Amino acid sequence: MAYALAMTNDLNATVAQNVGLALDSQGRSITDLSRTTGIAERTLRRRMTGTSDWTTGEIALICASLGTSPQSLMRKAPSLAA
Protein backbone atom coordinates (compact mmCIF):
# COMPACT_ATOMS: atom_id res chain seq x y z
CA MET A 1 0.00 0.00 0.00
CA ALA A 2 1.31 3.45 -0.91
CA TYR A 3 1.11 6.33 1.50
CA ALA A 4 1.12 10.00 0.61
CA LEU A 5 2.08 12.91 2.79
CA ALA A 6 -0.89 15.25 3.03
CA MET A 7 0.10 18.83 3.72
CA THR A 8 -2.09 21.11 5.78
CA ASN A 9 -3.47 24.32 4.30
CA ASP A 10 -1.20 26.27 6.65
CA LEU A 11 1.87 24.41 5.43
CA ASN A 12 0.82 24.80 1.79
CA ALA A 13 0.49 28.54 2.34
CA THR A 14 3.88 28.71 4.10
CA VAL A 15 5.62 26.89 1.24
CA ALA A 16 3.92 29.15 -1.32
CA GLN A 17 4.96 32.27 0.58
CA ASN A 18 8.56 31.09 0.91
CA VAL A 19 8.79 30.07 -2.75
CA GLY A 20 7.48 33.51 -3.71
CA LEU A 21 10.00 35.24 -1.45
CA ALA A 22 12.86 33.16 -2.85
CA LEU A 23 11.80 33.89 -6.42
CA ASP A 24 11.57 37.63 -5.65
CA SER A 25 14.96 37.71 -3.94
CA GLN A 26 16.56 35.97 -6.94
CA GLY A 27 14.72 38.11 -9.49
CA ARG A 28 13.08 35.02 -10.97
CA SER A 29 9.57 34.21 -12.16
CA ILE A 30 7.14 31.30 -12.01
CA THR A 31 7.85 30.78 -15.71
CA ASP A 32 11.56 30.45 -15.00
CA LEU A 33 10.90 28.09 -12.08
CA SER A 34 8.73 25.96 -14.34
CA ARG A 35 11.48 25.79 -16.95
CA THR A 36 14.20 24.83 -14.44
CA THR A 37 12.13 22.27 -12.50
CA GLY A 38 10.08 20.69 -15.26
CA ILE A 39 6.91 21.39 -13.25
CA ALA A 40 4.17 22.78 -15.47
CA GLU A 41 3.63 26.51 -15.01
CA ARG A 42 -0.10 25.92 -14.53
CA THR A 43 0.67 23.46 -11.73
CA LEU A 44 3.00 25.93 -10.02
CA ARG A 45 0.39 28.67 -10.22
CA ARG A 46 -2.23 26.36 -8.66
CA ARG A 47 0.17 25.53 -5.85
CA MET A 48 1.05 29.19 -5.28
CA THR A 49 -2.61 30.18 -5.00
CA GLY A 50 -3.52 27.26 -2.73
CA THR A 51 -5.80 25.63 -5.31
CA SER A 52 -3.91 22.34 -4.92
CA ASP A 53 -1.34 20.83 -2.56
CA TRP A 54 2.42 20.69 -3.02
CA THR A 55 4.00 17.27 -3.39
CA THR A 56 7.26 16.28 -1.77
CA GLY A 57 8.72 15.67 -5.23
CA GLU A 58 7.82 19.20 -6.34
CA ILE A 59 9.38 20.65 -3.21
CA ALA A 60 12.59 18.71 -3.88
CA LEU A 61 12.76 20.00 -7.48
CA ILE A 62 12.06 23.57 -6.37
CA CYS A 63 14.74 23.38 -3.67
CA ALA A 64 17.29 22.23 -6.23
CA SER A 65 16.34 25.07 -8.55
CA LEU A 66 16.34 27.74 -5.84
CA GLY A 67 19.42 26.44 -4.02
CA THR A 68 17.58 26.01 -0.74
CA SER A 69 16.40 23.24 1.58
CA PRO A 70 12.94 21.76 2.16
CA GLN A 71 13.16 22.94 5.76
CA SER A 72 13.61 26.54 4.68
CA LEU A 73 10.54 26.35 2.43
CA MET A 74 8.44 24.81 5.20
CA ARG A 75 9.59 27.17 7.96
CA LYS A 76 7.00 29.74 8.92
CA ALA A 77 8.35 33.27 9.15
CA PRO A 78 8.35 34.67 12.68
CA SER A 79 5.44 36.90 13.51
CA LEU A 80 6.14 40.63 13.65
CA ALA A 81 3.26 41.20 16.07
CA ALA A 82 4.36 42.37 19.50
N, C-alpha and C positions, 0 to 999 in steps of 0.2 A: 504494500500500500504506500502510495506517495503522500507526503505531507507538504503543505505550503505554509510559508510564513505570512500570516495576515497582518498587515500594518494598520495601526489605528489611524483615525482621521487626523489626530493631533500630530502623529509622527509623519504622516504624508505631508501635512502642511509644513512641518519643520524642514523636511528634506527639500520641498519645493522652494521654501524661502532661502535655504542655504545654497541650493543650486543657483538660484537667481542672483544671490550676492556674489558667488564665485564668478559667474558669467560676467556680471557688471565689473567686478574688480579686474578681470582679465580683458575687458573690452571685447567680449565675445557675444555671440547671439545663439538663440535656439537653433537656427539653421546650421550654424557652424558646429554646435554640439551634436546635432543629428548626423552631420557628415563625418565627424570624427569617431562617433560611437557606433554608427550603423543602426541606431534606433530611429524609426520613422519620426519625422518632424511632427506629424499629427499626434503620434503617441506621446511625445514629449510635451506637447501643448496640453494634452488631456491630463497628464500627470501634474503639470505645473498649476493647472486650474483646479485640481482636486476632483476632476471628473472620474478618474480611475486611479487605482493604487500602483505604487512603484513596485517593481519586483527586485529581488536581491541581485539578479543578473544585470538589470539596468543600472542599479546603483554601482555595481562593480565596474561596468563599462564607463560610467560617468566619472567615477573616481580616477580611473586611468587617464581619461581625457583631460580632466581638470587638475591632475597632479595632487590629489587630496586623498583622504581616507574615508571609509564608510562612517567611522565614528564622528568625524568632523561634519559630515552631512546630516547625521542624526542627532547632533547635539543642539539642544534648544539654547538660543541666545539668552543670556541673563536679562532679567527684567530691569528696566530703568526706573520703575516706580519705587518711590521711597517709602 
